[in-house]
Amino acid sequence: DVLPSINELSFEFEISRDTAEKGYKHLKKNGVLGSVPGKGYFVKNTELNQKLKIFLLFNKLSPHKKIIYDAFVASLGDLAAIDFYIYNNDFLFFKKLISQQKDNYTHYVIIPHFLDGGENVHEIINTIPKEKLILLDKIVPGITGTYAAVYENFEEDIYKALVQANNKLSKYHTIKIIFPEYTYHPKEILEGFYRYCQQFAFSYKVVRNIESEPIKEGEVYIGLMENDLVVLIEKILGTKLKVGKHVGVISYNETPLKKIILNGITTISTDFQMMGEKAAQLILGQSTEHVEIPFSLTLRASL
């Protein structure tokens, strides 16, 4: 049912119009009331025990995103109601979800990765009150104000991981990174890759399509996508080259299977569980800290 108008409330309880309006706005901010332009306010929620109502927005589903989600939800427990959304790396869908929901939650936890069209994403995110915003996985240039973030340093992570792998890499002459033209992965990964290869005098190449790339002895391949990793392994197995001796393989993001495939695949991975836990801790602590999540290099037989 529609509640009394601000003027009616002011008259009925003999309070100023400003006081009545502030009361309605406070209840709306806390999720108790909703409003429809031209019609007025209505009761939206009578459950006040859960003070936190969280808008959780991921770019896609994947095994490592599930780790983030599970850690985030477990860390908050019964202290929060969480609505989970996925925009499939689609900027227009992302924009629509934010626009429709930007007044309905106490916190907005967002992973901002796009296949295309994300150049102006900061304009959309800047419509969210910064005290409610937690950026996850990636820092977005152009966001103003003081807000919380739990993120990866994509350029430094790959650079430092390759430096750690120097001894293993020294038996190869060329490093290739599989980085499709149409991808949501941050370009900062390529900057770190270029920096390492140039500093340590490796030949290097960005491979846009692994299916058409010839596999040669003395090369190391860095794969970001699971599908590309499968294609790469199939191509290598179709040759007489031995993984870890004639050709090397490094994969992004640790998974249980990578401990087994090819007697173990070397991985570069962020601590996804820590990412979910830290995001929850920032919310519970009402913090606007920026937390950089450490990466790890796990050396295995594939290198």
C-alpha positions as CSV (number, residue, x, y, z in Angstrom):
1,D,0.0,0.0,0.0
2,V,1.1,3.6,-0.7
3,L,2.0,5.5,2.4
4,P,0.8,9.0,3.2
5,S,2.5,11.7,1.2
6,I,5.2,13.9,2.7
7,N,2.6,16.8,3.0
8,E,0.0,14.5,4.6
9,L,2.6,13.1,7.1
10,S,3.7,16.6,8.0
11,F,0.1,17.7,8.6
12,E,-1.0,14.6,10.5
13,F,1.9,14.6,13.0
14,E,2.5,18.4,13.0
15,I,6.1,18.2,11.9
16,S,7.9,20.1,9.3
17,R,7.8,18.9,5.7
18,D,11.6,18.7,5.8
19,T,11.5,16.4,8.8
20,A,9.0,14.1,7.1
21,E,11.0,14.0,3.9
22,K,14.2,13.2,5.8
23,G,12.4,10.4,7.7
24,Y,11.2,8.8,4.5
25,K,14.6,9.1,2.8
26,H,16.3,7.5,5.8
27,L,13.9,4.5,5.7
28,K,14.4,4.2,2.0
29,K,18.2,4.3,2.4
30,N,17.9,1.4,4.9
31,G,15.8,-0.7,2.6
32,V,12.5,-0.4,4.6
33,L,10.7,1.8,2.0
34,G,10.6,1.9,-1.7
35,S,9.3,4.7,-4.0
36,V,7.6,5.1,-7.3
37,P,7.9,8.5,-9.1
38,G,4.5,10.2,-9.2
39,K,2.9,7.7,-6.8
40,G,4.8,8.0,-3.5
41,Y,6.4,5.7,-0.9
42,F,5.5,2.1,0.0
43,V,6.7,-0.4,2.6
44,K,9.4,-2.6,0.9
45,N,10.9,-4.6,3.8
46,T,10.0,-5.2,7.4
47,E,13.0,-7.4,8.3
48,L,15.5,-5.1,10.0
49,N,17.7,-7.7,11.6
50,Q,20.0,-8.0,8.6
51,K,21.6,-4.6,8.4
52,L,23.7,-5.5,5.3
53,K,22.1,-6.0,1.9
54,I,24.7,-6.6,-0.7
55,F,24.7,-6.4,-4.5
56,L,27.3,-8.8,-5.7
57,L,28.1,-8.5,-9.4
58,F,30.5,-10.9,-11.2
59,N,31.5,-10.8,-14.9
60,K,31.1,-14.5,-15.3
61,L,31.0,-17.9,-13.6
62,S,34.2,-20.0,-13.4
63,P,35.9,-22.2,-10.8
64,H,38.0,-19.4,-9.4
65,K,35.1,-17.0,-9.3
66,K,33.3,-19.7,-7.2
67,I,36.2,-19.7,-4.7
68,I,35.8,-15.9,-4.4
69,Y,32.0,-16.2,-3.9
70,D,32.2,-19.0,-1.4
71,A,34.8,-17.2,0.7
72,F,32.8,-14.0,0.6
73,V,29.5,-15.6,1.6
74,A,31.1,-17.7,4.3
75,S,32.9,-14.7,5.8
76,L,29.7,-12.7,6.1
77,G,27.5,-15.5,7.3
78,D,24.1,-14.4,8.6
79,L,25.2,-10.8,8.9
80,A,24.1,-10.0,5.3
81,A,21.6,-10.7,2.6
82,I,23.4,-11.1,-0.7
83,D,21.9,-10.8,-4.2
84,F,24.2,-12.3,-6.8
85,Y,24.2,-11.1,-10.4
86,I,26.3,-12.0,-13.5
87,Y,26.6,-9.8,-16.6
88,N,28.7,-12.1,-18.9
89,N,31.4,-9.5,-19.6
90,D,28.6,-7.4,-21.4
91,F,29.0,-3.7,-20.7
92,L,25.4,-2.8,-21.6
93,F,24.0,-5.4,-19.3
94,F,26.4,-4.3,-16.6
95,K,25.1,-0.7,-17.1
96,K,21.5,-1.8,-16.9
97,L,22.0,-3.8,-13.7
98,I,23.8,-0.9,-11.9
99,S,21.2,1.7,-13.1
100,Q,18.3,-0.4,-11.9
101,Q,19.7,-1.4,-8.5
102,K,21.9,1.6,-7.4
103,D,19.5,2.7,-4.6
104,N,18.5,-0.7,-3.2
105,Y,21.6,-2.0,-1.3
106,T,24.0,-1.1,1.5
107,H,27.0,-2.3,-0.5
108,Y,27.9,-2.9,-4.1
109,V,30.7,-5.5,-4.7
110,I,31.7,-5.4,-8.3
111,I,34.2,-7.3,-10.6
112,P,34.6,-5.0,-13.7
113,H,35.8,-7.0,-16.7
114,F,34.4,-6.5,-20.3
115,L,34.8,-7.9,-23.7
116,D,34.3,-4.4,-25.2
117,G,32.6,-1.1,-24.5
118,G,34.1,-0.8,-21.0
119,E,36.1,2.4,-21.7
120,N,33.5,4.5,-19.8
121,V,32.7,2.1,-17.0
122,H,34.0,4.6,-14.5
123,E,31.1,6.9,-15.3
124,I,28.6,4.1,-14.4
125,I,30.5,3.1,-11.2
126,N,30.8,6.8,-10.1
127,T,27.0,6.9,-9.8
128,I,27.3,4.5,-6.8
129,P,27.9,6.3,-3.4
130,K,31.6,5.5,-2.7
131,E,30.9,4.5,0.9
132,K,28.9,1.6,-0.5
133,L,31.4,0.6,-3.2
134,I,33.9,-2.3,-3.1
135,L,35.8,-3.0,-6.3
136,L,36.9,-6.6,-6.7
137,D,39.8,-8.0,-8.8
138,K,40.6,-4.9,-10.8
139,I,41.1,-1.1,-10.1
140,V,39.2,1.0,-12.7
141,P,40.9,4.4,-13.6
142,G,38.7,7.4,-13.4
143,I,36.7,6.4,-10.3
144,T,36.6,9.3,-7.9
145,G,36.2,9.6,-4.2
146,T,37.2,7.3,-1.3
147,Y,36.1,3.6,-1.8
148,A,37.2,0.1,-0.9
149,A,39.0,-2.3,-3.3
150,V,40.5,-5.8,-3.3
151,Y,42.5,-6.2,-6.4
152,E,45.2,-7.9,-8.5
153,N,48.2,-6.0,-9.8
154,F,48.1,-7.6,-13.2
155,E,51.2,-6.1,-14.7
156,E,53.4,-6.8,-11.6
157,D,52.0,-10.2,-11.0
158,I,53.0,-11.7,-14.4
159,Y,56.4,-9.9,-14.4
160,K,57.3,-11.1,-10.9
161,A,56.1,-14.6,-11.6
162,L,58.3,-14.9,-14.7
163,V,61.3,-13.5,-12.8
164,Q,60.7,-16.2,-10.2
165,A,60.7,-18.8,-13.0
166,N,64.0,-17.5,-14.5
167,N,65.9,-20.7,-13.9
168,K,63.3,-22.9,-15.6
169,L,62.8,-20.4,-18.5
170,S,66.5,-20.2,-19.3
171,K,66.4,-23.4,-21.4
172,Y,63.9,-21.8,-23.8
173,H,64.5,-19.0,-26.3
174,T,60.9,-17.7,-27.0
175,I,57.9,-17.0,-24.8
176,K,54.5,-16.7,-26.3
177,I,51.4,-15.5,-24.5
178,I,48.0,-16.6,-25.8
179,F,45.9,-13.4,-25.6
180,P,42.9,-13.3,-27.9
181,E,42.0,-10.1,-29.6
182,Y,38.5,-10.3,-28.2
183,T,39.0,-10.9,-24.5
184,Y,38.1,-9.4,-21.1
185,H,41.6,-9.9,-19.7
186,P,43.3,-6.6,-18.7
187,K,45.9,-5.3,-21.1
188,E,48.2,-4.7,-18.1
189,I,49.1,-8.4,-18.3
190,L,50.7,-7.7,-21.7
191,E,52.7,-4.8,-20.3
192,G,54.2,-7.0,-17.6
193,F,54.9,-9.7,-20.2
194,Y,56.7,-7.3,-22.5
195,R,58.7,-5.8,-19.7
196,Y,60.0,-9.3,-18.6
197,C,60.8,-10.5,-22.1
198,Q,62.7,-7.3,-23.0
199,Q,64.6,-7.1,-19.8
200,F,65.8,-10.7,-20.0
201,A,66.3,-10.8,-23.8
202,F,63.7,-13.4,-24.7
203,S,62.1,-13.5,-28.1
204,Y,58.3,-13.1,-27.6
205,K,55.0,-13.0,-29.3
206,V,51.3,-12.4,-28.5
207,V,49.3,-15.2,-30.0
208,R,45.8,-14.2,-30.9
209,N,44.6,-17.6,-32.1
210,I,46.3,-20.7,-30.7
211,E,44.6,-23.1,-33.1
212,S,46.6,-21.7,-36.1
213,E,49.9,-21.3,-34.2
214,P,52.6,-23.8,-35.0
215,I,54.3,-25.4,-32.0
216,K,58.1,-25.3,-32.1
217,E,60.9,-26.5,-29.9
218,G,62.4,-24.0,-27.5
219,E,59.1,-22.1,-26.9
220,V,57.1,-21.5,-23.7
221,Y,53.4,-20.8,-23.9
222,I,51.4,-18.8,-21.3
223,G,47.7,-19.5,-21.4
224,L,45.1,-17.3,-19.8
225,M,41.9,-19.2,-20.8
226,E,41.1,-22.8,-20.0
227,N,39.8,-23.5,-23.5
228,D,43.0,-22.3,-25.0
229,L,45.0,-24.5,-22.6
230,V,43.1,-27.5,-23.9
231,V,43.8,-26.6,-27.5
232,L,47.5,-26.0,-26.7
233,I,47.9,-29.4,-25.0
234,E,46.2,-31.2,-27.9
235,K,48.5,-29.5,-30.4
236,I,51.6,-30.4,-28.3
237,L,50.5,-34.0,-27.9
238,G,50.2,-34.2,-31.7
239,T,53.9,-33.6,-32.0
240,K,57.0,-35.4,-30.8
241,L,57.9,-32.6,-28.5
242,K,58.1,-33.3,-24.8
243,V,56.5,-30.8,-22.4
244,G,58.9,-29.5,-19.9
245,K,61.9,-30.4,-22.1
246,H,61.3,-29.2,-25.6
247,V,58.3,-26.9,-25.0
248,G,57.0,-25.2,-21.8
249,V,53.5,-24.5,-20.6
250,I,52.4,-21.9,-18.0
251,S,48.7,-21.5,-17.1
252,Y,46.8,-18.8,-15.3
253,N,44.7,-19.7,-12.3
254,E,45.4,-22.7,-10.1
255,T,42.9,-25.6,-10.2
256,P,43.1,-29.1,-8.8
257,L,43.3,-30.6,-12.3
258,K,46.5,-28.7,-13.2
259,K,48.3,-30.6,-10.5
260,I,47.7,-33.8,-12.5
261,I,47.6,-32.9,-16.3
262,L,51.0,-33.5,-18.0
263,N,52.4,-34.5,-14.6
264,G,51.6,-31.1,-13.4
265,I,51.2,-27.7,-15.1
266,T,53.0,-24.6,-13.8
267,T,50.6,-21.9,-12.7
268,I,50.4,-18.2,-12.0
269,S,47.5,-17.6,-9.6
270,T,46.0,-15.1,-7.2
271,D,44.7,-16.1,-3.8
272,F,41.0,-16.1,-4.7
273,Q,39.9,-17.2,-1.3
274,M,41.7,-14.3,0.3
275,M,40.1,-12.0,-2.2
276,G,36.6,-13.0,-1.1
277,E,37.5,-12.9,2.6
278,K,39.1,-9.5,2.4
279,A,36.1,-8.0,0.6
280,A,33.9,-9.2,3.4
281,Q,36.3,-7.9,6.0
282,L,36.2,-4.4,4.4
283,I,32.5,-4.4,4.6
284,L,32.3,-5.5,8.2
285,G,35.0,-3.1,9.2
286,Q,33.5,-0.2,7.2
287,S,36.9,0.3,5.6
288,T,37.8,2.1,2.4
289,E,41.2,0.4,2.2
290,H,42.7,-0.8,-1.0
291,V,44.1,-4.3,-0.6
292,E,46.4,-5.8,-3.2
293,I,46.1,-9.6,-3.2
294,P,49.4,-11.5,-3.6
295,F,50.0,-13.9,-6.5
296,S,51.8,-17.2,-6.4
297,L,53.9,-19.1,-8.9
298,T,53.6,-22.9,-8.6
299,L,56.4,-24.6,-10.6
300,R,55.6,-28.0,-12.0
301,A,56.8,-30.5,-14.7
302,S,55.4,-28.5,-17.6
303,L,58.2,-25.9,-17.4
